[in-house]
Amino acid sequence: MQAKTSKRSPLPAHGPRQLFDTQIAAAFVGMGLGISYRALVAELAGAELDKGETRSDWLQRPLTDSQCAYATLDVVYLKTVHEQLAERLAQRDRTAWHAEDCERLKQRACYRGGDPQPQRGFRSASDWRPEQRALLRRVLLWRDQSARTLDRPRPWLLEDAAAMSLVQQPPRSANELDTRTRGQRALRSPQRAELLDLLQQAVDADEVAATDAIPESPQGEAKRALTAMKDCVDKRAGELDLPPGLLCPRKVLEEYVVTAKWPDFLEGWRREALFEPLSRLLP
């Protein structure tokens, strides 16, 4: 199952040599996109997993006997699930495609830096001034690094809406920051001090130059092209018997139609399936 920098540093060589993602495999063999492990076990192993401990506190120590039993059952059926999914992938001639997607996931996990341009996912900030976009990038990079250090989800540290609000109107004091970020459970005093300092530092020309533009939402002719591309993806997915979201998510199409640059996500087996029909639809 699954400080500013523009470069990604590889992690030391460790972890599995080969990854087999059961959820992605299930999507490739016609079991739907995003199927749960519990549903997979029921379908492929004929067993019902108890979900009573799903939302229990897994940070507590020691774990309860019930939690230990739940965790054990989480892996007991993996061999059966893997064998059946691998067989179905081979029957559909999708083994290589699945391996490619799993390798992509593994490579993404092998970098410390995360996304060097996280602001690109904030479409509503596409019309902000360059200095504001650079400050947003600064805050988001800090959030990513801090979340990894603290081993906490990013929204616990700073939600997207809060990040955008703080960048648009930086707080003038620590008290104001405290008031505007109340409820952020992982944002403690040391992190608040770091965040306030980041928000109050001036943005220089180098930082602006290092910040990629944020793709706008498709409008006019681009929006019409997006609709045609979405129809094309749906049709191609039907021909390949794949979920459209697995073949090409909408957000990938949106960036392609705005930038006219072939997305990295669509390289490999997806390029062969989609490049010719989609490239013809560019506005």
Contacts in CASP RR format, 6 or more apart in sequence:
PFRMAT RR
TARGET T0000
AUTHOR 0000-0000-0000
METHOD contacts of the structure
MODEL  1
MQAKTSKRSPLPAHGPRQLFDTQIAAAFVGMGLGISYRALVAELAGAELD
KGETRSDWLQRPLTDSQCAYATLDVVYLKTVHEQLAERLAQRDRTAWHAE
DCERLKQRACYRGGDPQPQRGFRSASDWRPEQRALLRRVLLWRDQSARTL
DRPRPWLLEDAAAMSLVQQPPRSANELDTRTRGQRALRSPQRAELLDLLQ
QAVDADEVAATDAIPESPQGEAKRALTAMKDCVDKRAGELDLPPGLLCPR
KVLEEYVVTAKWPDFLEGWRREALFEPLSRLLP
1 21 0 8 1.000
1 22 0 8 1.000
1 23 0 8 1.000
1 37 0 8 1.000
2 21 0 8 1.000
2 23 0 8 1.000
2 105 0 8 1.000
3 145 0 8 1.000
4 138 0 8 1.000
4 141 0 8 1.000
4 207 0 8 1.000
4 210 0 8 1.000
5 113 0 8 1.000
5 116 0 8 1.000
5 141 0 8 1.000
6 116 0 8 1.000
6 117 0 8 1.000
6 210 0 8 1.000
7 113 0 8 1.000
7 116 0 8 1.000
8 111 0 8 1.000
8 112 0 8 1.000
8 113 0 8 1.000
8 114 0 8 1.000
8 116 0 8 1.000
9 111 0 8 1.000
9 112 0 8 1.000
9 113 0 8 1.000
10 110 0 8 1.000
10 111 0 8 1.000
10 112 0 8 1.000
11 109 0 8 1.000
11 110 0 8 1.000
11 111 0 8 1.000
11 112 0 8 1.000
16 106 0 8 1.000
18 99 0 8 1.000
18 102 0 8 1.000
19 102 0 8 1.000
19 103 0 8 1.000
19 105 0 8 1.000
19 106 0 8 1.000
20 82 0 8 1.000
20 85 0 8 1.000
20 86 0 8 1.000
20 98 0 8 1.000
20 102 0 8 1.000
21 98 0 8 1.000
21 101 0 8 1.000
21 102 0 8 1.000
21 105 0 8 1.000
22 37 0 8 1.000
22 40 0 8 1.000
22 78 0 8 1.000
22 81 0 8 1.000
22 82 0 8 1.000
22 85 0 8 1.000
23 34 0 8 1.000
23 35 0 8 1.000
23 37 0 8 1.000
23 40 0 8 1.000
24 98 0 8 1.000
24 101 0 8 1.000
24 102 0 8 1.000
24 105 0 8 1.000
24 246 0 8 1.000
25 85 0 8 1.000
25 86 0 8 1.000
25 88 0 8 1.000
25 89 0 8 1.000
25 98 0 8 1.000
26 32 0 8 1.000
26 34 0 8 1.000
26 35 0 8 1.000
26 40 0 8 1.000
26 85 0 8 1.000
27 33 0 8 1.000
27 34 0 8 1.000
27 35 0 8 1.000
27 242 0 8 1.000
27 243 0 8 1.000
27 246 0 8 1.000
28 89 0 8 1.000
28 92 0 8 1.000
28 94 0 8 1.000
28 97 0 8 1.000
28 98 0 8 1.000
28 242 0 8 1.000
28 246 0 8 1.000
29 85 0 8 1.000
29 88 0 8 1.000
29 89 0 8 1.000
29 92 0 8 1.000
29 94 0 8 1.000
30 241 0 8 1.000
30 242 0 8 1.000
30 243 0 8 1.000
31 40 0 8 1.000
31 43 0 8 1.000
32 243 0 8 1.000
33 243 0 8 1.000
33 245 0 8 1.000
33 246 0 8 1.000
37 49 0 8 1.000
37 74 0 8 1.000
37 81 0 8 1.000
38 48 0 8 1.000
38 49 0 8 1.000
38 51 0 8 1.000
40 81 0 8 1.000
41 47 0 8 1.000
41 48 0 8 1.000
41 49 0 8 1.000
41 77 0 8 1.000
41 81 0 8 1.000
42 48 0 8 1.000
42 49 0 8 1.000
44 77 0 8 1.000
44 80 0 8 1.000
44 81 0 8 1.000
44 84 0 8 1.000
44 85 0 8 1.000
45 77 0 8 1.000
45 80 0 8 1.000
45 81 0 8 1.000
47 77 0 8 1.000
49 73 0 8 1.000
49 74 0 8 1.000
49 77 0 8 1.000
50 70 0 8 1.000
50 73 0 8 1.000
52 66 0 8 1.000
52 70 0 8 1.000
53 66 0 8 1.000
53 67 0 8 1.000
53 70 0 8 1.000
56 64 0 8 1.000
56 66 0 8 1.000
56 67 0 8 1.000
58 67 0 8 1.000
63 71 0 8 1.000
86 95 0 8 1.000
89 95 0 8 1.000
89 98 0 8 1.000
92 241 0 8 1.000
96 269 0 8 1.000
97 269 0 8 1.000
100 268 0 8 1.000
100 269 0 8 1.000
112 148 0 8 1.000
113 144 0 8 1.000
113 145 0 8 1.000
114 144 0 8 1.000
115 144 0 8 1.000
116 141 0 8 1.000
117 137 0 8 1.000
117 211 0 8 1.000
117 212 0 8 1.000
118 137 0 8 1.000
118 140 0 8 1.000
118 141 0 8 1.000
118 144 0 8 1.000
119 125 0 8 1.000
119 133 0 8 1.000
119 136 0 8 1.000
119 137 0 8 1.000
119 140 0 8 1.000
119 211 0 8 1.000
119 212 0 8 1.000
119 214 0 8 1.000
120 212 0 8 1.000
120 214 0 8 1.000
120 215 0 8 1.000
121 214 0 8 1.000
122 136 0 8 1.000
122 160 0 8 1.000
122 164 0 8 1.000
122 214 0 8 1.000
123 214 0 8 1.000
123 215 0 8 1.000
123 216 0 8 1.000
123 217 0 8 1.000
124 164 0 8 1.000
125 132 0 8 1.000
125 133 0 8 1.000
125 136 0 8 1.000
125 164 0 8 1.000
125 214 0 8 1.000
126 213 0 8 1.000
126 214 0 8 1.000
126 215 0 8 1.000
126 216 0 8 1.000
126 217 0 8 1.000
127 216 0 8 1.000
128 136 0 8 1.000
128 168 0 8 1.000
128 214 0 8 1.000
130 208 0 8 1.000
130 211 0 8 1.000
131 203 0 8 1.000
131 208 0 8 1.000
132 167 0 8 1.000
132 168 0 8 1.000
133 208 0 8 1.000
133 211 0 8 1.000
133 213 0 8 1.000
133 214 0 8 1.000
134 203 0 8 1.000
134 207 0 8 1.000
134 208 0 8 1.000
134 210 0 8 1.000
134 211 0 8 1.000
135 167 0 8 1.000
135 170 0 8 1.000
135 199 0 8 1.000
135 203 0 8 1.000
136 163 0 8 1.000
136 164 0 8 1.000
136 167 0 8 1.000
137 207 0 8 1.000
137 211 0 8 1.000
138 198 0 8 1.000
138 203 0 8 1.000
138 207 0 8 1.000
139 158 0 8 1.000
139 163 0 8 1.000
139 166 0 8 1.000
139 167 0 8 1.000
139 195 0 8 1.000
139 198 0 8 1.000
139 199 0 8 1.000
140 163 0 8 1.000
142 194 0 8 1.000
142 195 0 8 1.000
142 198 0 8 1.000
143 154 0 8 1.000
143 157 0 8 1.000
143 158 0 8 1.000
143 163 0 8 1.000
144 154 0 8 1.000
146 157 0 8 1.000
146 191 0 8 1.000
146 194 0 8 1.000
147 153 0 8 1.000
147 154 0 8 1.000
147 156 0 8 1.000
147 157 0 8 1.000
147 186 0 8 1.000
150 157 0 8 1.000
150 186 0 8 1.000
150 191 0 8 1.000
152 186 0 8 1.000
153 186 0 8 1.000
156 184 0 8 1.000
156 185 0 8 1.000
156 186 0 8 1.000
156 187 0 8 1.000
157 184 0 8 1.000
157 186 0 8 1.000
157 187 0 8 1.000
157 191 0 8 1.000
158 166 0 8 1.000
158 181 0 8 1.000
158 184 0 8 1.000
158 187 0 8 1.000
158 195 0 8 1.000
159 184 0 8 1.000
162 180 0 8 1.000
162 181 0 8 1.000
162 184 0 8 1.000
165 180 0 8 1.000
166 177 0 8 1.000
166 180 0 8 1.000
166 181 0 8 1.000
166 195 0 8 1.000
166 199 0 8 1.000
167 199 0 8 1.000
170 199 0 8 1.000
170 200 0 8 1.000
171 177 0 8 1.000
171 180 0 8 1.000
171 196 0 8 1.000
171 199 0 8 1.000
174 192 0 8 1.000
174 193 0 8 1.000
174 196 0 8 1.000
177 192 0 8 1.000
177 195 0 8 1.000
177 196 0 8 1.000
177 199 0 8 1.000
178 192 0 8 1.000
181 187 0 8 1.000
181 192 0 8 1.000
181 195 0 8 1.000
187 195 0 8 1.000
215 254 0 8 1.000
215 255 0 8 1.000
215 258 0 8 1.000
215 259 0 8 1.000
216 258 0 8 1.000
217 254 0 8 1.000
217 258 0 8 1.000
218 225 0 8 1.000
218 226 0 8 1.000
218 254 0 8 1.000
218 257 0 8 1.000
218 258 0 8 1.000
221 283 0 8 1.000
222 257 0 8 1.000
222 258 0 8 1.000
222 283 0 8 1.000
224 283 0 8 1.000
225 257 0 8 1.000
225 281 0 8 1.000
225 282 0 8 1.000
225 283 0 8 1.000
226 253 0 8 1.000
226 254 0 8 1.000
226 257 0 8 1.000
228 281 0 8 1.000
229 253 0 8 1.000
229 256 0 8 1.000
229 257 0 8 1.000
229 278 0 8 1.000
229 281 0 8 1.000
230 250 0 8 1.000
230 253 0 8 1.000
232 274 0 8 1.000
232 277 0 8 1.000
232 278 0 8 1.000
232 281 0 8 1.000
233 244 0 8 1.000
233 245 0 8 1.000
233 247 0 8 1.000
233 248 0 8 1.000
233 253 0 8 1.000
233 274 0 8 1.000
233 278 0 8 1.000
234 244 0 8 1.000
236 247 0 8 1.000
236 273 0 8 1.000
236 274 0 8 1.000
236 277 0 8 1.000
237 243 0 8 1.000
237 244 0 8 1.000
237 245 0 8 1.000
237 246 0 8 1.000
237 247 0 8 1.000
238 244 0 8 1.000
240 247 0 8 1.000
240 273 0 8 1.000
247 270 0 8 1.000
247 273 0 8 1.000
247 274 0 8 1.000
248 265 0 8 1.000
248 266 0 8 1.000
248 270 0 8 1.000
248 274 0 8 1.000
249 265 0 8 1.000
252 263 0 8 1.000
252 265 0 8 1.000
252 266 0 8 1.000
253 278 0 8 1.000
255 261 0 8 1.000
255 263 0 8 1.000
256 262 0 8 1.000
256 263 0 8 1.000
256 266 0 8 1.000
256 278 0 8 1.000
256 282 0 8 1.000
257 282 0 8 1.000
257 283 0 8 1.000
260 282 0 8 1.000
262 271 0 8 1.000
262 275 0 8 1.000
262 279 0 8 1.000
266 274 0 8 1.000
266 275 0 8 1.000
266 278 0 8 1.000
END
